[in-house]
Amino acid sequence: MKRSIIILERLSKDGASFPKEVQFKATNDEEMQLTVSSFKLENVMNYRFFGDQLIVSEPTFQSIRENIQVGESAEELTYETFQLLDADQSDVASDIFLGNIDNDLFITDFHTSYEQSIQTFGLLIFIAGFLGIVFLLSTGSILYFKQMTEAEQEKGHYRTLRQLGFQVNDIMKGIIRKQLFVYIIPLAIGLLHAAFALNVGSVLIVASMLTPIIMSMAAYITIYLMFTILTIRYYRSIVRKAL
């Protein structure tokens, strides 16, 4: 399958909506215009370019090739690419491909780049996840022990309420509302931060981070829910022993 590709520098730098117009200088010093209909956050070729990969039809490509002004700001290069019909055989295809080229050539293949990316980002995700869990446990523990201290200090208030005829469930309703307020605020801030990190991280690594963000949100909610339940159970034991 043959595709015509043009590399344009910083096509989407301003985050403009599409379709949009792209201009380039022709050989007669006139400005030629090309309409870009849509934009996708992915690469057609597994190659690192300082720009965007623009797919055009063969007639459009030939027209641009004949009219574009080659110089300091534009250069004509030709790349040979191979597309596998069976992606599961990419490791075998990479071995065959790399075995038939010179080692000193700067040539990339999908499988090698993919494996290197998995190793690099896997290590980064592990480190970030480990540090994130430690941070969540630390902040959750701080809130938990603070609430334990307050519960010990409020024993006299609960004793008075029990003597006035309040039942354990009546007192616990107010305590539960208080604990939800204490834990929901940092939880909401953390989830909001994760939502913004989704957009920023996706742009930085040029890939979707939806799955890692959902997993981190689920871990965040689970950890804070665990501390909330432990705090409520501790308060219940304090209230029951108030008499």
C-alpha positions in Angstrom: 0.0 0.0 0.0 1.5 3.3 -1.1 0.9 6.5 0.9 2.1 10.0 0.2 3.3 11.8 3.3 4.6 15.3 3.9 6.3 16.4 7.1 5.2 19.9 8.2 6.8 21.6 11.2 4.4 22.4 14.1 1.2 21.9 12.3 -0.8 21.8 15.5 1.3 24.0 17.7 -1.6 26.5 18.4 -4.2 23.9 19.0 -6.3 25.3 16.2 -9.5 23.6 15.1 -9.7 21.7 11.9 -10.1 22.0 8.9 -7.4 24.7 8.7 -5.2 26.1 6.0 -1.4 25.4 5.6 0.7 27.6 3.5 4.1 26.9 1.8 6.3 28.8 -0.6 6.4 27.7 -4.2 9.3 27.9 -6.6 8.0 31.2 -8.1 8.0 32.7 -4.6 4.2 32.6 -4.4 2.3 31.3 -1.4 0.5 28.0 -2.0 -2.2 26.8 0.2 -3.2 23.3 1.4 -6.4 22.4 3.5 -5.9 20.0 6.4 -9.2 18.3 7.0 -8.5 16.5 10.3 -5.9 15.8 12.9 -5.1 12.5 14.8 -2.7 12.0 17.7 -0.7 9.2 16.1 2.1 8.6 13.6 1.8 7.0 10.2 5.5 6.0 10.3 7.4 4.9 13.4 10.0 7.5 13.0 10.9 10.6 15.0 10.3 13.8 13.0 10.4 17.4 14.3 7.0 18.0 12.8 3.7 16.4 11.9 3.0 13.7 9.3 0.5 14.8 6.8 -1.2 12.2 4.6 -2.3 13.5 1.1 -3.4 11.9 -2.1 -0.9 10.9 -4.8 -1.9 13.8 -7.2 -1.7 16.3 -4.3 1.7 15.0 -3.3 3.0 15.2 -6.9 1.7 18.8 -7.2 3.4 19.9 -4.0 6.6 18.1 -4.9 6.7 19.9 -8.2 5.9 23.4 -6.8 7.4 23.5 -3.4 10.5 25.6 -3.0 13.4 23.5 -1.7 15.9 25.4 0.5 16.7 26.1 4.1 13.1 25.8 5.2 12.1 22.8 3.0 14.0 19.6 2.1 12.9 16.7 -0.1 13.6 13.2 1.4 12.4 9.7 0.5 11.8 7.0 3.1 11.0 3.4 2.4 8.4 1.9 4.9 7.0 -1.6 5.4 3.7 -2.5 6.8 3.0 -6.0 8.2 -0.3 -7.7 7.6 0.2 -9.8 10.7 1.3 -7.7 13.6 2.0 -10.7 15.8 5.0 -11.5 13.5 6.6 -8.1 14.0 9.5 -9.6 16.0 10.4 -12.1 13.3 10.0 -9.4 10.6 12.3 -7.1 12.6 15.0 -9.7 12.9 14.9 -10.3 9.1 14.9 -6.6 8.3 17.7 -5.7 10.7 19.8 -8.6 9.4 19.8 -7.2 5.9 20.9 -3.6 6.5 24.1 -2.0 7.6 24.5 -1.6 11.4 25.8 2.0 11.0 22.6 3.2 9.3 20.1 5.2 11.4 17.1 3.0 10.7 14.3 2.2 13.0 11.8 -0.7 13.1 8.5 -0.9 14.9 9.2 -3.9 17.1 12.5 -2.6 18.5 11.0 0.9 19.1 8.0 -0.7 20.7 10.0 -2.9 23.1 12.2 0.0 24.1 9.2 2.2 24.7 7.6 -0.6 26.8 10.7 -0.9 28.9 11.2 2.8 29.4 7.6 3.7 30.1 7.1 0.6 32.1 9.9 1.6 34.5 8.5 5.2 34.7 5.0 3.9 35.4 6.3 1.6 38.1 8.3 4.3 39.8 5.5 6.9 39.6 2.9 4.3 40.7 5.1 3.2 43.7 5.8 6.8 44.8 2.1 7.7 44.2 0.9 4.8 46.4 3.4 5.7 49.2 2.2 9.3 49.0 -1.4 8.3 49.2 -0.8 6.0 52.1 1.1 8.8 53.9 -1.5 11.4 53.4 -4.3 9.0 54.3 -2.5 7.9 57.4 -2.0 11.6 58.5 -5.8 12.2 58.2 -6.6 8.9 59.9 -4.4 9.5 63.0 -5.6 13.1 63.2 -9.2 11.8 63.3 -8.2 9.2 65.9 -6.7 12.0 68.1 -9.9 14.1 67.7 -12.0 11.0 68.6 -10.1 10.5 71.9 -10.5 14.2 72.7 -14.2 14.1 72.1 -15.0 11.1 74.3 -16.5 13.4 76.9 -18.9 14.9 74.4 -20.1 11.5 73.3 -20.6 10.4 76.9 -22.8 13.4 77.5 -24.8 12.7 74.4 -25.3 9.1 75.5 -26.5 10.2 78.9 -29.0 12.5 77.2 -30.5 9.6 75.5 -28.9 9.7 72.0 -28.4 6.3 70.4 -25.2 5.2 68.8 -26.7 5.4 65.3 -27.9 8.9 65.9 -24.4 10.1 66.9 -22.8 8.1 64.1 -24.9 10.0 61.4 -23.2 13.2 62.3 -19.7 11.6 62.5 -20.1 10.0 59.1 -21.0 13.3 57.5 -18.0 14.8 59.1 -15.6 12.1 57.9 -17.0 12.3 54.4 -16.2 16.0 54.4 -12.7 15.4 55.7 -11.8 12.7 53.1 -13.8 13.9 50.1 -12.0 17.2 49.7 -8.5 15.8 49.2 -10.0 13.0 47.1 -11.7 15.5 44.8 -8.6 17.6 44.4 -6.5 14.4 43.6 -9.1 13.3 41.0 -9.2 16.7 39.4 -5.4 16.7 39.2 -5.5 13.3 37.5 -8.0 14.6 35.0 -5.7 17.4 34.0 -2.7 15.1 34.0 -4.5 12.9 31.4 -4.5 15.7 28.8 -0.9 16.9 29.6 0.6 13.4 29.7 -1.2 12.4 26.4 0.4 15.4 24.6 3.9 14.8 26.1 4.1 11.1 25.1 1.9 11.3 22.1 -0.4 8.5 23.3 -3.5 7.9 25.2 -3.2 7.7 29.0 -6.8 6.9 29.7 -6.2 3.4 31.1 -3.3 4.5 33.5 -5.3 7.5 34.7 -8.5 5.4 35.4 -6.3 2.8 37.3 -4.7 5.6 39.4 -8.2 7.1 40.1 -9.5 3.7 41.2 -6.5 3.2 43.5 -6.9 6.8 44.9 -10.6 6.2 45.6 -10.0 2.7 47.1 -7.2 3.9 49.5 -9.2 6.9 50.8 -12.4 4.8 51.0 -10.4 2.3 53.2 -9.2 5.0 55.5 -12.7 6.5 55.7 -14.1 3.1 56.7 -11.4 2.5 59.3 -12.0 6.0 60.8 -15.8 5.5 61.0 -15.3 2.1 62.7 -12.9 3.6 65.2 -15.4 6.4 66.0 -18.2 3.8 66.4 -16.1 1.9 69.0 -15.4 5.2 70.9 -19.1 6.0 70.9 -20.2 2.6 72.1 -17.7 2.7 75.0 -18.7 6.3 75.9 -20.9 5.0 78.8 
